[in-house]
Amino acid sequence: MGTPDENNLMLQHELEIMAGILKSKAQYRKIVKAGIAKWVKDFQDGHIEFRTVDDLKKTHRNRYRIAEG
């Protein structure tokens, strides 16, 4: 353990790192939402088609991968 000042500096540093991580995650979510919105529009406009059940399965699986990110 260090002095109270050293501990405060360490805590401040950790908080700055966490704030950066949260900001990055928020930006990532915005990008993902924009991508999904574009995909939905393309699907609704008929530019994307499901030709097989496997196409639908892959889309469904990828939806969960994106949600986890």
C-alpha positions as CSV (number, residue, x, y, z in Angstrom):
1,M,0.0,0.0,0.0
2,G,1.1,3.5,-0.6
3,T,0.4,6.9,1.0
4,P,-3.2,8.3,0.8
5,D,-2.0,10.6,-2.1
6,E,-0.6,7.7,-4.0
7,N,-3.8,5.7,-3.5
8,N,-5.9,8.6,-4.7
9,L,-3.7,9.0,-7.8
10,M,-4.1,5.3,-8.5
11,L,-7.8,5.4,-8.1
12,Q,-8.1,8.5,-10.3
13,H,-6.1,6.7,-13.0
14,E,-8.3,3.6,-12.8
15,L,-11.4,5.9,-13.0
16,E,-10.0,7.6,-16.1
17,I,-9.4,4.2,-17.8
18,M,-12.9,3.0,-17.0
19,A,-14.4,6.3,-18.4
20,G,-12.4,5.7,-21.6
21,I,-13.7,2.1,-21.8
22,L,-17.3,3.3,-21.3
23,K,-17.0,6.0,-23.9
24,S,-15.6,3.5,-26.4
25,K,-18.4,1.1,-25.8
26,A,-21.0,3.8,-26.3
27,Q,-19.4,4.8,-29.6
28,Y,-19.3,1.1,-30.6
29,R,-23.0,0.8,-29.8
30,K,-23.8,3.8,-32.0
31,I,-21.9,2.3,-34.9
32,V,-23.6,-1.1,-34.5
33,K,-27.1,0.6,-34.3
34,A,-26.3,2.6,-37.5
35,G,-25.2,-0.6,-39.3
36,I,-28.3,-2.5,-38.2
37,A,-30.6,0.4,-39.3
38,K,-28.9,0.3,-42.7
39,W,-29.3,-3.5,-43.0
40,V,-33.0,-3.3,-42.0
41,K,-33.6,-0.5,-44.6
42,D,-31.8,-2.6,-47.3
43,F,-33.9,-5.6,-46.3
44,Q,-37.2,-3.7,-46.4
45,D,-36.2,-2.3,-49.8
46,G,-35.7,-5.8,-51.1
47,H,-31.9,-5.5,-51.5
48,I,-31.4,-8.4,-49.1
49,E,-33.1,-11.7,-49.4
50,F,-33.2,-14.9,-47.5
51,R,-32.8,-17.7,-50.0
52,T,-32.4,-20.6,-47.6
53,V,-33.2,-21.5,-44.0
54,D,-29.4,-21.4,-43.4
55,D,-29.4,-17.6,-44.4
56,L,-32.0,-17.0,-41.8
57,K,-30.1,-19.0,-39.2
58,K,-26.8,-17.1,-39.9
59,T,-28.6,-13.8,-39.5
60,H,-30.2,-14.8,-36.3
61,R,-26.9,-16.1,-34.9
62,N,-25.1,-12.9,-35.9
63,R,-27.7,-10.8,-34.1
64,Y,-26.8,-12.4,-30.8
65,R,-23.1,-11.9,-31.5
66,I,-23.7,-8.2,-32.1
67,A,-25.8,-8.0,-29.0
68,E,-23.0,-9.5,-26.9
69,G,-20.4,-6.9,-28.2
